[in-house]
Each structure stands twice: as C-alpha cells, then as structure tokens.
Amino acid sequence: MRLGAAYENAQLMPKYGAEMLWIQPPVKRNLQDSSAWVNMLHGVDQKHAVEWQTPTQQEELENLWRNND
C-alpha cells in the first residue's frame, strides 16, 4: 500500500474529492461524558482553542477548495 494512495484516489473523485483537504479541529476530549445535544444547544461544541482556525478562515478555505473542482 502506497502512503499517498488515499489522497491520490480522492483527487479522482469528481464530486467530493476536494473534501479530503478539509482540516477539522481536534476532538475535544473534555466533552466526554457530557450531553451532546446540551453542548450543541449552548454552543460548547463549536468553541475551538484560540490557536485553531476562525470560522472565517474555515469558510475561505472551503470556498477555495470548492472553486478548484
């Protein structure tokens, strides 16, 4: 198995191939054993570490990747 096979194969997918490049924030382990719907209701699950991407940066990256199709 080649190391770049998943990336290379994703690039061949016409509809969703660019999504391989999306960068997702790390899992928030401190939310373990808490209610997912309560966290969503209060927006706790959407708060990222200061070092992480802002929603504006994420949107810019998504637009860039979508325009490459």
N, C-alpha and C positions, 0 to 999 in steps of 0.2 A: 504494500500500500504506500503510495506516494504521500508526502506531507501536504502538498498543496492541492490534492485531488478535490476536496470539498469546495474550496474556493473556485477552482477552475470549472468544476461542474455547475456551480451556482451561476457563474457568468454565462453559461449556455442556456439558462432558463430565461425565456423572454419576459415573463410577467413578474416574477418575484425574485429574480436573481440578484438584483442590487441590494435587497434587504440583508444579504449576507454581511454587508459592510456596516450595518447599523450597530452602533455601540450602545449597550444597555448598562445602566448603573449596576453596581454590585448588589447582591441580595442583602437586605437589611436583617441581619440575624437577631437584632434586638426586638424585632416584632414577633419573633417566635412565641407561640403560646398565647397570642392575643387575637382578638376577633378581627378577621379580615374585613368584614363589612363595616364595623365601627371605625377601623383605621381609614377605610375609604371615605366614610361619611365625614370624618373630621379632617381629611386631607393628610393624615400622618404618612400614608404610603407614598405620597407624591413629594415629600420633602427629601431633598438629597443633601449630601455633605457639601460644604462650601466649595470644596475642591472639584466637585462634579460639574457637568455641563448645565447651563441655564436652559430653560425651555426655548428661549430664542435661539440659542446655539443649536439645540437639537432640531428645531424647525428648519434652520438654514441648511443643516446637513441633510435632512430628509429631502428638501427641495433640490439640493444639488444632486443627490443620488437619483431622484425620480427623473430629473431632466437628462440624465445620462442614458436613459432607456431608448 
